[in-house]
Amino acid sequence: MNFGLLGAGWFGREAHLRNLLLIEGVNPVAVSSRSEESLEAAKVIVGDQLQISRDWRDVIENQAVDAVIVALTNDQHYEASMAALKAGKHVMCEKPLGLTIEDCNRIITQAAEADRVLQVGHEMRFQKLYSHMKAMIDGGEVGDLQLMWCREFRGPMRPGWRSSEALTGGTILEKNVHHVDLFNWMMDRMPLRVSAHGGTNVLTDREILDNAQVLIEYEGGRRATLELCLFAPNGGECEIGACGDKGRIDTKNQALELVHHRFDSSEALRMQIMDEGDAANFVDSSGRVDRGIKPELEHFVNSIKNEVNPLNDGESARLAVAVCLAAQESIKREESVYLSELLG
């Protein structure tokens, strides 16, 4: 299966390109980037046989390419995904699927009409820590799930396009669509209303929010809360938890720790949930580990081979986008926003 990469920037190269090389039967044949330096770095990873271009459209028009990964800036996801699907390519689009619900709808419709697999880069579903947490919740380990939370206090995101409101679609859509997707997946209920507060209180040289608190209400009275701070030095640990009528689960992303408390026992079960194989040992050139990327890409390949809908499909991605947009709109309007307003 021949792959093309649209956007050979740092994440495209280090997360996607390096992991593609670890998957049997997958051959990266073409990449694009506006940066000559990035193109040369991609050739170092793959080899001189790699076809390179400054325009992502050249990769889509390449008849040898079966599937593409869209790793461009967020504002280009819609145009590139639509063009690739119309050209008959399977698409793995980095999150978010689109900057508007209308864009998401059009991409999903085009994928169906083209009969191509559309998968979205919510790789946290494929990190073993969270897939284990999901299995515990589904298995009744916390009873009737009622509440979830995510708390992330960390330093600023990398400088560049991620500081632009227009290119990212906003902090919550760019940064926290991952966590919202986990909420939606584990809650397994329709989100109904979002109430949020946030601001740019410290990193005032940037356009985007540097802090936020978000409350999401789901069907059946379930609720999830997100707390984000982007000006916390020495941070980075992401704490995600869930609580039901029989117990609770607490996780730490960097420590790969899961703690299970049951209300009928005074003892807590503490465990390390490690990724396996290449997914556990993968380290990019900067020393950073992006967990979940390789199993996510393997899932994409298998979905194409087996002609099945992927776990992180267009519909689930659209719902995560809708919650993030509702949160950002809630902050602007200083009022709660109902999902029905966005989704119809």
Secondary structure, 3 states (H helix, E strand, C coil): CEEEEECCCHHHHHHHHHHHCCCCCCEEEEEECCCHHHHHHHHHHHCCCCEEECCHHHHHHCCCCCEEEECCCHHHHHHHHHHHHHCCCEEEEECCCCCCHHHHHHHHHHHHHHCCCEEEECHHHHCHHHHHHHHHHHCCCCCCEEEEEEEEECCCCCCCHHHCHHHHCCHHHHHCHHHHHHHHHHHCCCEEEEEEEEECCCCCCCCCCCEEEEEEEEHHHCEEEEEEECCCCCCCCEEEEEEECCEEEEEECCCCEEEEEECCCCCEEEEECCCCHHHHHCCCCCCCCCCCHHHHHHHHHHHHHHCCCCCCCHHHHHHHHHHHHHHHHHHHHCCCEEHHHHHC
